[in-house]
Amino acid sequence: MTGDGTRAVRAGLPEPRANEPALPGPAFAAHYHLPGEVAGPYTYGREGNPTWTGLEQAISELEYPGDPAGDPAGAPAGDPVAETITFPSGMAAISAVLFSQLRPGDTALLPADGYQLLPALRERLEGFGVTVRTAPTGDDAQLGALDGARLLWIETPSNPGLDVCDIRRLADAAHSRGAVVAVDNTLATPLAQRPLELGADFSVASGTKALTGHGDVLLGYVTTLDPELAAAVRAWRKTTGAIPGPMEAWLAHRSLATLQLRVDRQAATALALARALHDRREVTAVRHPGLPDDPAHAVALRQMHGGRFGCVVSFVLPDRSHAERFLAALRLVDEATSFGGVRSTAERRGRWGGDAVPDGFIRFSVGVEDTEDLVADVLTALNLAQTNGV
């Protein structure tokens, strides 16, 4: 069995051919030569593209390693084969699952503390006659609202609060009630957490974040082991035209080679930063699943692999003004809204108005800068924010 880094470097690559690149360049094609009857994998640009195929195979290998005869990861022979469908953004991927699976009269259970655009999706779903319930991620609270649900949507770790729930426990309970289960795996990445192995029907993610990791690509994907579910999501992509560009798909595939390096570095530095923040009197509510005293740690330790507890640290400063002074004083950190990139970013999350967080709540995404430099920059900025506020 090969390691995560080896698998990430080799995932989705074609068989080597003399004088050909290891990763073929993007295929820019709206149509393909199609003589005679319609046949073959590529017929029209909205339905398929060779560049998508390579990326989708790569993500499938990471989300659910297959048969050791055909995949070096070493899963048992005869395992089902994962199918991945890529999209132009994470929201397109989320929408494809929800709207391909739910019908008028169905009930969906969403996290109350999930990504800030979920409430907007709730309005859309309710407009189409779908009943939507919500419950928090922490303490597996969604268990109490499962009865009658057709679909359970899990986000773990949650964004931005970093709560963690037990995927296996929730998936088993949902399946016993006839519900399908989708897990937003964006923050964890498939190197830290593989929802399909834990019983989920869908693993969904924004590839914009850590998967591509450079802050220059919008992408999303859905992975499933069920061919019928895959067909439904793929049909949704075809009919809505929610397709990724070949250049974006190629850039994403290229970026996978460094995924393990980036994820491990970011997770280690995020934990170091969280520990440093614990010692600051003006900083409260520090959250990172890797901290032994974090409420999410016990479940994360069982469920997330290799000490990879994510690149995000959240914490609260006394008020909005204090938070803004802190952000302005940072020198190695971009004030931006995203996470998972090679450059550290941070923001006062309450500025968007969509999350139930205090005015001084900071979502901090750790990049791949030297740990000592980044921690020093944060501590200096905290000192300046304290001094300038006096």
N, C-alpha and C positions, 0 to 999 in steps of 0.2 A: 504494500500500500504506500503510495507516495504522499508527501505532505501537502499542506494547503498552498504553499508558495509554488511548488512545482506544478500543481494542478492549475493554479491561476495563470502561470506563464504559458502553459501548453493548451489551455482550454480553447476548444473550437477551431484549432488550426487544421488546415487540410494536410493531406499526406504530402511530404516533401517531393518537389519536382525539380529536376535539374534546371538551373538558370531562372527559376521563378522565385518571387519573394516569399518569405515565410508567412507573412500575412498579406494576402492580395489586397490591392487598393480598392477604394469604393467603386461600386458599379453604378454609374449614373444612367438610368434607363427608364423611360416612360413606357416603352413597349419593347417586345422581343420578337425575333423572327419566329413566325408561327404558321408554317405551311400546313395545309390540310386540316384535319380535325384538331380540336383543342386538346392538347395533351402536354405533359411535362410539368416541372415545378414552377416555371416562370412563364406567365402568359401576358400579364399586364402589370404595370408598375404599382398599382394600388393593392395588388394581391400578394406580391412576393418580390424579393430582391436577393441576390446572392450575398450581399453584404449583411443584410438582416440575418440570413441563415447562419452565417458564421458566428455572429454575436449571440444569436438565440441558442445555438448549440453550446457555446461557451458558458452562458449563464446557466443553462440546464445542468451542465457538468458540475458547476459550483453549488447550485441549489440542491441537487440530488444526484450524487455520484452513482454511476450505473454499474453494469456488469463488468467484472474485472477482465473478462476476455476482450472487451472493447474500450474499457476505461481504466486508467491506472489507479483510480481511487480505491478499488477493492470492495465494493458493495457485493452482497450475495448474488450469485447467478440467478437469473429469472426475475429479478426485481423489475417493476414497471419502469418505463422510460419516461422521463420528464419532458414536457413540451413547454417552450417559452414563446411568448408573443410580445414583441417590443412595440413601444408607442412613443410619440414625440414628447411626452412629459409624464411625470408621475401621476398627475391628476387625470390624464387620459387613460392610464392603466387602471386607476381606481374606478373611474366612471365605467370602463368597459366591464369590469366584474359586476358592479352593482346593477347596471342597467341591462346586462345580458342575463342576469339570474333572477331578477325580481319582476313581478307582475302586479297589476292592480289587485289589491286585497291581501297581498303578502305583508309580512312584518320583518323589518330589518332591525338588528340590534347593533348600534354603533358605540364607540367609546365616548364618554362625555368629555374626556380630556385629551382628545386626539388632535390631529393636525387642524389648523384653524379654518381650512376651507370645507371641512366636513359639515358644518352647519349649513353652508350654501348648498351642498349636495343633498342635505336633508330636505331643504325646501323644494328642490327639484323632484326628489322622490315622492314627497307628499303631494306635489302637484300632479303626479301621475297615479295617485291613488295607493301609494305604499305607506303603510304605517311605520313610523320610525320611533324606536325607543333608544334611550342612552343610559349608560351606567359607567362609573369610573373604572379605570384599568386596575388600580391597586386593590390588593386583597381579593382578587378574582371576583370582583363585585358583579360582573356581568352574568355570573351564574344565576343570580336571583331574578334575572329578567329574561331568561331564555325561553320560557314556555310560550309556544305558539310562533316562535321566530322561524322564518325561512332561511335567513342568512345572519351569521354572526361575523362582525368585523372586529378584529383585534389589532391593536397597535402596541407593540412591546419591544423595547422600551418606548414609552409614550413621549410625544414631542409637544411641548417643551419640558414637561414635568418630570420625565425619566422614571415613571413608575413601571413596574414589570409585573406581568401576570403569567400564570402557568399555562402554557399553550396546550400541553397534553391533556391536562384536566379539563380545560374549557372545551377543547375539540371533542373529547369523549362525551361530555355532557351534551354538547350541541348535536352530535351525530345520533345520540340516543333519542333525541327529540325530532329527528328528521331534518336538521338544519345543515347547510353547507357552511364551511368556515374559511374565511380569508384572513391572512395575517399581513399587516404592513411591516415589512422586514427592512425598511430603509435605514434606520439608525444602526441596526445590528450588522447588516451585510450578511451574505451567505457564508462568510468565513467565521462568523461568530455564532450564527444561529440558523438552523435549517428547519423551517416550519413544517415542510412536507414530511420530514422524518418524525415529527412530533404529532402528526395526525391531521394537519391542516389540509384543506382541499386546494387552496391557492396560497402561493407566496407572492406578494406584490411589493414593488419598491419603486421609488424615484431614483433612477440611475443618475440623476443630476447631482446627487450628493456623493457619498463616499465611493460608489461603484466606479464612476469616472474620475472624480477626485480633483479636478483642476479648475472647477468653476467656470468652464467654458462650453458646456454641453447640457442641453435639456433632453431628458430621456426618461422613459418609464418601461416597466415590464411586468408581465404576469407569467408565473410558472405553475404548472399543475401536472399531476400524474394521470388525470382522468381524460381520455381522448374526447369524450363528449363535452366536458367542460371546456377543453381547449378549443374545440370546434366552435362552440358558442361564442367564446371571446374573440376568436379569429374572425368569425362572421361579423361581429360587432365592429371590429376594426375595418373590415372591408366596406361595410355599408355606410359607416360614418366618415370614412376616409382619414381616420386618425393614425396616419402612418409616419414613422420616423424618416428623416432624410438619410440617404446613404452615407454622407460625410459624417453626420453625427453618430451613426451606427459604427462606422469604421473607427472614429476617435474613441468611442467607448470600448471597443474590442481591444484596441491598442493599449488603453489605460489599464486593462485587467492585469497585465503583466506585473505591475507594481502594486496591486491591491494588497497583498499580504504585507509587503514592506510598509505601506502607508498605514494600514489598519493597526498593525502592531505598534508602530512608533506613536501614532496618535493616541491609542489606548493607554500606553505607558505614561505619556506626558499628561494626558487628562487626569489620570489617577494622581500623579505628582502634584498637579495644580490643585486638585480637589483637597488634597492633604494640606497644602500650603494655605488655602483659603480657610480651613478649619481654625487656624491660629489667629485669624483676624477678628477683632472684637466687633467691628462695624458690619461684618459679613454674617448673614444668617441663612438658614435653610439651604445649606450646601447639599446638592444632590449629584451623585454619580454612582451607578450600580456597583462599581468596584470597591467602594468604601465599605469596610467590614460593618460599620454601624448604620449603613444606609438601609432604609426599610425594604428596598428591593433586592438587597444583596443575596439573601439565602436562595431565592428563586433564580436569580441571575446566575449564581454559582452552579446550579444544577443544569441550567438550560443553555447557557452561552459558553462557547468553546474557547479554550486556550487563553483564558484571562483577558479576552477581548470584550471589554464592557462598554465600548463606544468612545467616540471622540468628543462627546458633548458633556459639559459641566454646567449646571444651573445653580444660581445663588441669588440672594436678595440683598440689595443695598438699602440704606435707610429711606430714601425717597427718590423721586424722579430727578431732582436737581443733582443729587449725589451721584446717581447712576450716569447722568450725562457728563458730569465732570470726569468721572472715571473713564468713560469711553473716549473722551477728547484727549485724555492724557496718555493713552496707549500709543506706542510707537511701532510695535511689531504686529499689530492686530488691525485688520480692516473692520470698520463698522459697516456691516452688510448682513443681509438676511439670507442665510443658507447655512449648511454645515457639511462636514465631510471633506472639505477641500484641503489642498496642501498648504495654503496660507490660512493662518488662524483668523477667525472672524468672531465678532461679538455684537450683540445689540440689546437695547432695552426692549424687551419683547412686547411690553404693553403699548408701544407706539402704534401697533396695528389695530388694537381694539378687539381682536378676535379670540384672545385667550384670557381665561380667568386667572390672572396673575397680578401681584402687587405692582405698583408703579416703578419700584426699584428692582424688578426682576430682570436678571441678566441671563441670556442664553449664550454660552461661550462655546464655540467650536474650535477645538485644538487642531492645529496643522502639524507640519513635520519640521518646524523649527527646532533648534537645539532646546532640549528641555530646560536647561539652566537659564538660557537667554529668555525664553518665554515666561517662565515663572518670575524671573527678576523684573521683566517689563510689567507684568501684572501687579506685582507688589509695589513697584515704584508708582504706578498709576493710582493705586489705592492710597498711597501716602499723599500724593499730590491732591487727590480728590478730598481727602480729609483736611489738609492744610488750607486749600483754597476755599473751603466751605466755612472756615472759622471767621 
